[in-house]
Amino acid sequence: MAAMKFAVDCMLGKLAKWLKILGFDAVFFSKIEDDALLSLASAEDRILLTKDNALLEKARDIPSLFIDSENWREQIVQVIEAFGLRPEVRPYSRCIECNIPLKNLDRSHAKNLVTPFVYKHTDGFSICPGCGRVFWRGTHFRDMDAKIEKILTGEK
């Protein structure tokens, strides 16, 4: 089965960000006309995620999910449960800016791309082949890991 890809409407930016953090292909534009979003979803075989009833009506033949909650955590859980995605979760494997899968970056190649402090205190690095952004497990990951754990266990 091919990996699921999502087109996320402009009302669901935090959902799109967290789908990418969890490793899912999720395109999001802060401003896009409905017809353009639907065309993109259709052309790229993406599932439309929306809170907009009018957009859902226009979607017709495009696989779609109406997002019920205003809470981003509940939204993520809804998507994961609706499509049985728990086994597909791959945190920190996709660029949250470009939506492109990250590549491992050899530590020696990271030396000139991060601060000396980060280089000294970090073992593993990833790089986005699209934008060149370098990622590592910094101090904020503890908080993100806790949020991911709550999402995956359904804890509030």
ZADO-1210 file (C-alpha; in nm, 4 decimals, padded with zeros to 6 digits):
<atoms>
<atom x="00.0000" y="00.0000" z="00.0000" code="MET" pos="1"/>
<atom x="00.1304" y="00.3450" z="-00.0917" code="ALA" pos="2"/>
<atom x="00.1831" y="00.5908" z="00.1906" code="ALA" pos="3"/>
<atom x="-00.1086" y="00.8250" z="00.2521" code="MET" pos="4"/>
<atom x="-00.0721" y="01.1820" z="00.1420" code="LYS" pos="5"/>
<atom x="-00.2841" y="01.4682" z="00.2684" code="PHE" pos="6"/>
<atom x="-00.3997" y="01.8078" z="00.1423" code="ALA" pos="7"/>
<atom x="-00.4848" y="02.0154" z="00.4485" code="VAL" pos="8"/>
<atom x="-00.7120" y="02.3184" z="00.4221" code="ASP" pos="9"/>
<atom x="-00.5974" y="02.6597" z="00.5413" code="CYS" pos="10"/>
<atom x="-00.7962" y="02.6373" z="00.8675" code="MET" pos="11"/>
<atom x="-00.5849" y="02.3439" z="00.9878" code="LEU" pos="12"/>
<atom x="-00.2251" y="02.4663" z="00.9937" code="GLY" pos="13"/>
<atom x="-00.1334" y="02.3070" z="01.3256" code="LYS" pos="14"/>
<atom x="-00.2766" y="01.9738" z="01.2105" code="LEU" pos="15"/>
<atom x="-00.0622" y="01.9926" z="00.8946" code="ALA" pos="16"/>
<atom x="00.2489" y="02.0725" z="01.0990" code="LYS" pos="17"/>
<atom x="00.1932" y="01.7804" z="01.3358" code="TRP" pos="18"/>
<atom x="00.1186" y="01.5397" z="01.0507" code="LEU" pos="19"/>
<atom x="00.4611" y="01.6307" z="00.9107" code="LYS" pos="20"/>
<atom x="00.6247" y="01.5953" z="01.2549" code="ILE" pos="21"/>
<atom x="00.4768" y="01.2442" z="01.2703" code="LEU" pos="22"/>
<atom x="00.6241" y="01.1680" z="00.9276" code="GLY" pos="23"/>
<atom x="00.3227" y="01.2080" z="00.6992" code="PHE" pos="24"/>
<atom x="00.3175" y="01.3830" z="00.3626" code="ASP" pos="25"/>
<atom x="00.0900" y="01.6820" z="00.4254" code="ALA" pos="26"/>
<atom x="00.0693" y="01.9847" z="00.1981" code="VAL" pos="27"/>
<atom x="-00.0632" y="02.3064" z="00.3474" code="PHE" pos="28"/>
<atom x="-00.0970" y="02.6599" z="00.2180" code="PHE" pos="29"/>
<atom x="-00.2012" y="02.9443" z="00.4472" code="SER" pos="30"/>
<atom x="-00.3910" y="03.0885" z="00.1499" code="LYS" pos="31"/>
<atom x="-00.5215" y="02.8834" z="-00.1408" code="ILE" pos="32"/>
<atom x="-00.8441" y="02.8922" z="-00.3391" code="GLU" pos="33"/>
<atom x="-01.0708" y="02.5922" z="-00.2891" code="ASP" pos="34"/>
<atom x="-01.0505" y="02.4892" z="-00.6543" code="ASP" pos="35"/>
<atom x="-00.6691" y="02.4998" z="-00.6496" code="ALA" pos="36"/>
<atom x="-00.6555" y="02.2855" z="-00.3349" code="LEU" pos="37"/>
<atom x="-00.9013" y="02.0363" z="-00.4838" code="LEU" pos="38"/>
<atom x="-00.7050" y="02.0209" z="-00.8104" code="SER" pos="39"/>
<atom x="-00.3840" y="01.9553" z="-00.6183" code="LEU" pos="40"/>
<atom x="-00.5479" y="01.6871" z="-00.4047" code="ALA" pos="41"/>
<atom x="-00.6871" y="01.5164" z="-00.7146" code="SER" pos="42"/>
<atom x="-00.3682" y="01.5396" z="-00.9221" code="ALA" pos="43"/>
<atom x="-00.1460" y="01.4085" z="-00.6400" code="GLU" pos="44"/>
<atom x="-00.3882" y="01.1477" z="-00.4988" code="ASP" pos="45"/>
<atom x="-00.4113" y="01.3262" z="-00.1660" code="ARG" pos="46"/>
<atom x="-00.6810" y="01.2921" z="00.0978" code="ILE" pos="47"/>
<atom x="-00.8466" y="01.6244" z="00.1745" code="LEU" pos="48"/>
<atom x="-00.8620" y="01.7190" z="00.5428" code="LEU" pos="49"/>
<atom x="-01.1016" y="02.0050" z="00.6076" code="THR" pos="50"/>
<atom x="-01.3287" y="02.1842" z="00.8543" code="LYS" pos="51"/>
<atom x="-01.5099" y="02.3589" z="00.5682" code="ASP" pos="52"/>
<atom x="-01.8468" y="02.2041" z="00.4763" code="ASN" pos="53"/>
<atom x="-01.8619" y="02.3966" z="00.1473" code="ALA" pos="54"/>
<atom x="-01.5175" y="02.2658" z="00.0481" code="LEU" pos="55"/>
<atom x="-01.6218" y="01.9138" z="00.1445" code="LEU" pos="56"/>
<atom x="-01.9279" y="01.9456" z="-00.0827" code="GLU" pos="57"/>
<atom x="-01.7064" y="02.0540" z="-00.3736" code="LYS" pos="58"/>
<atom x="-01.4653" y="01.7638" z="-00.3141" code="ALA" pos="59"/>
<atom x="-01.7064" y="01.5063" z="-00.4634" code="ARG" pos="60"/>
<atom x="-01.4718" y="01.2315" z="-00.5920" code="ASP" pos="61"/>
<atom x="-01.1718" y="01.3292" z="-00.3777" code="ILE" pos="62"/>
<atom x="-01.1251" y="01.1156" z="-00.0659" code="PRO" pos="63"/>
<atom x="-01.1921" y="01.3494" z="00.2267" code="SER" pos="64"/>
<atom x="-01.2218" y="01.3634" z="00.6010" code="LEU" pos="65"/>
<atom x="-01.4196" y="01.6296" z="00.7850" code="PHE" pos="66"/>
<atom x="-01.2234" y="01.7318" z="01.0945" code="ILE" pos="67"/>
<atom x="-01.4588" y="01.7569" z="01.3908" code="ASP" pos="68"/>
<atom x="-01.2549" y="01.9190" z="01.6658" code="SER" pos="69"/>
<atom x="-01.1009" y="02.2614" z="01.7142" code="GLU" pos="70"/>
<atom x="-00.8251" y="02.0984" z="01.9254" code="ASN" pos="71"/>
<atom x="-00.5147" y="02.0063" z="01.7222" code="TRP" pos="72"/>
<atom x="-00.4377" y="01.7008" z="01.9347" code="ARG" pos="73"/>
<atom x="-00.7895" y="01.5645" z="01.8855" code="GLU" pos="74"/>
<atom x="-00.7584" y="01.6421" z="01.5129" code="GLN" pos="75"/>
<atom x="-00.4387" y="01.4367" z="01.4857" code="ILE" pos="76"/>
<atom x="-00.5972" y="01.1469" z="01.6753" code="VAL" pos="77"/>
<atom x="-00.9015" y="01.1630" z="01.4451" code="GLN" pos="78"/>
<atom x="-00.6827" y="01.1370" z="01.1328" code="VAL" pos="79"/>
<atom x="-00.4660" y="00.8586" z="01.2777" code="ILE" pos="80"/>
<atom x="-00.7697" y="00.6579" z="01.3860" code="GLU" pos="81"/>
<atom x="-00.9736" y="00.7212" z="01.0693" code="ALA" pos="82"/>
<atom x="-00.6984" y="00.5785" z="00.8486" code="PHE" pos="83"/>
<atom x="-00.5339" y="00.3300" z="01.0889" code="GLY" pos="84"/>
<atom x="-00.2033" y="00.5173" z="01.0765" code="LEU" pos="85"/>
<atom x="-00.0443" y="00.4304" z="01.4131" code="ARG" pos="86"/>
<atom x="00.1936" y="00.1735" z="01.2523" code="PRO" pos="87"/>
<atom x="00.2938" y="00.4332" z="00.9898" code="GLU" pos="88"/>
<atom x="00.4056" y="00.7022" z="01.2370" code="VAL" pos="89"/>
<atom x="00.7727" y="00.7947" z="01.1809" code="ARG" pos="90"/>
<atom x="00.8418" y="01.1010" z="01.3977" code="PRO" pos="91"/>
<atom x="01.0990" y="01.3517" z="01.2780" code="TYR" pos="92"/>
<atom x="01.1428" y="01.1919" z="00.9355" code="SER" pos="93"/>
<atom x="01.0059" y="01.4769" z="00.7231" code="ARG" pos="94"/>
<atom x="01.0958" y="01.8461" z="00.6883" code="CYS" pos="95"/>
<atom x="00.8284" y="02.0553" z="00.8561" code="ILE" pos="96"/>
<atom x="00.8993" y="02.3379" z="00.6105" code="GLU" pos="97"/>
<atom x="00.9332" y="02.1576" z="00.2742" code="CYS" pos="98"/>
<atom x="00.7434" y="01.8375" z="00.3521" code="ASN" pos="99"/>
<atom x="01.0317" y="01.6351" z="00.2004" code="ILE" pos="100"/>
<atom x="01.1694" y="01.3190" z="00.3674" code="PRO" pos="101"/>
<atom x="01.4865" y="01.3936" z="00.5630" code="LEU" pos="102"/>
<atom x="01.8208" y="01.2276" z="00.4960" code="LYS" pos="103"/>
<atom x="02.0664" y="01.1233" z="00.7643" code="ASN" pos="104"/>
<atom x="02.3602" y="01.3610" z="00.7809" code="LEU" pos="105"/>
<atom x="02.6993" y="01.2275" z="00.8811" code="ASP" pos="106"/>
<atom x="02.8173" y="01.4068" z="01.1952" code="ARG" pos="107"/>
<atom x="03.1379" y="01.5215" z="01.0241" code="SER" pos="108"/>
<atom x="02.9307" y="01.6919" z="00.7520" code="HIS" pos="109"/>
<atom x="02.7186" y="01.8716" z="01.0117" code="ALA" pos="110"/>
<atom x="03.0167" y="02.0466" z="01.1712" code="LYS" pos="111"/>
<atom x="03.0015" y="02.3577" z="00.9518" code="ASN" pos="112"/>
<atom x="02.6207" y="02.3623" z="00.9363" code="LEU" pos="113"/>
<atom x="02.5418" y="02.3984" z="01.3076" code="VAL" pos="114"/>
<atom x="02.6815" y="02.5999" z="01.5976" code="THR" pos="115"/>
<atom x="02.9871" y="02.4626" z="01.7797" code="PRO" pos="116"/>
<atom x="02.7718" y="02.4051" z="02.0914" code="PHE" pos="117"/>
<atom x="02.5152" y="02.1992" z="01.8997" code="VAL" pos="118"/>
<atom x="02.7891" y="02.0029" z="01.7247" code="TYR" pos="119"/>
<atom x="02.9623" y="01.9244" z="02.0542" code="LYS" pos="120"/>
<atom x="02.6444" y="01.8114" z="02.2329" code="HIS" pos="121"/>
<atom x="02.4609" y="01.6250" z="01.9554" code="THR" pos="122"/>
<atom x="02.5240" y="01.2861" z="01.8011" code="ASP" pos="123"/>
<atom x="02.2677" y="01.2552" z="01.5223" code="GLY" pos="124"/>
<atom x="02.1737" y="01.4956" z="01.2466" code="PHE" pos="125"/>
<atom x="01.9332" y="01.4966" z="00.9521" code="SER" pos="126"/>
<atom x="01.9150" y="01.7319" z="00.6570" code="ILE" pos="127"/>
<atom x="01.6355" y="01.8315" z="00.4229" code="CYS" pos="128"/>
<atom x="01.7482" y="01.7720" z="00.0638" code="PRO" pos="129"/>
<atom x="01.5021" y="02.0435" z="-00.0433" code="GLY" pos="130"/>
<atom x="01.5790" y="02.3469" z="00.1707" code="CYS" pos="131"/>
<atom x="01.9047" y="02.2320" z="00.3331" code="GLY" pos="132"/>
<atom x="01.7695" y="02.2817" z="00.6848" code="ARG" pos="133"/>
<atom x="01.9545" y="02.0696" z="00.9432" code="VAL" pos="134"/>
<atom x="01.7642" y="01.8923" z="01.2207" code="PHE" pos="135"/>
<atom x="01.8843" y="01.7387" z="01.5475" code="TRP" pos="136"/>
<atom x="01.7311" y="01.6246" z="01.8722" code="ARG" pos="137"/>
<atom x="01.7645" y="01.9390" z="02.0819" code="GLY" pos="138"/>
<atom x="01.6154" y="02.0156" z="02.4202" code="THR" pos="139"/>
<atom x="01.2678" y="02.0804" z="02.2722" code="HIS" pos="140"/>
<atom x="01.2434" y="01.7165" z="02.1640" code="PHE" pos="141"/>
<atom x="01.1629" y="01.6015" z="02.5161" code="ARG" pos="142"/>
<atom x="00.8455" y="01.8108" z="02.5067" code="ASP" pos="143"/>
<atom x="00.7655" y="01.6982" z="02.1514" code="MET" pos="144"/>
<atom x="00.8234" y="01.3317" z="02.2431" code="ASP" pos="145"/>
<atom x="00.5803" y="01.3701" z="02.5351" code="ALA" pos="146"/>
<atom x="00.3187" y="01.5234" z="02.3021" code="LYS" pos="147"/>
<atom x="00.3671" y="01.2428" z="02.0491" code="ILE" pos="148"/>
<atom x="00.3310" y="00.9818" z="02.3223" code="GLU" pos="149"/>
<atom x="00.0028" y="01.1405" z="02.4341" code="LYS" pos="150"/>
<atom x="-00.1208" y="01.1479" z="02.0745" code="ILE" pos="151"/>
<atom x="-00.0355" y="00.7832" z="02.0126" code="LEU" pos="152"/>
<atom x="-00.1818" y="00.6588" z="02.3407" code="THR" pos="153"/>
<atom x="-00.4928" y="00.8769" z="02.3141" code="GLY" pos="154"/>
<atom x="-00.4126" y="01.0522" z="02.6432" code="GLU" pos="155"/>
<atom x="-00.5619" y="01.3997" z="02.6806" code="LYS" pos="156"/>
</atoms>
